[in-house]
Amino acid sequence: MCVVDDDASVRKSLTNLLKSVGYRTVSFASGEAFLGSREVNEAACVLLDLRMEGLQGLQVQHCLKRGGKTVAVICMSAHQDPACIDEAYAAGALDFLHKPFNEDILLAAIERALAGGCP
């Protein structure tokens, strides 16, 4: 499980939550760091913020797709731009979470993503 978000407090809280329920979790402060890591080939699921410094979440999704990566992607954002949400789904996101979200919503989305496989 990977968390990609440029907000350190979000990364820390999501990582701690996911570890507390048994997921091996690695976090990244940028899309570039995630794409340059070995986790990009090993992660079953990535929680991906859409608005970050550097590569935006949608750009990361396109890089994953071009690279033939089959990681399940759950996008998240505090911004509720319908066009951006539609584009995230079109790029292969399995779910979209509006920040702030509660842990039950997050864990249910992860379970669906892992059970449903990748697009």
Number of C-alpha atoms within 10 A of each C-alpha: 20 26 25 27 28 20 14 13 10 17 20 14 11 20 19 13 16 21 14 10 9 8 13 12 18 17 22 19 16 22 26 16 15 21 16 10 11 10 18 18 15 13 17 18 23 24 25 29 26 26 16 17 14 11 16 17 24 24 16 21 25 14 15 19 14 9 10 10 15 18 26 25 27 23 24 26 21 13 12 12 9 9 8 14 22 12 12 24 17 11 18 21 25 22 19 21 20 13 13 10 12 10 12 9 11 20 14 11 17 23 12 14 22 16 10 11 13 16 12
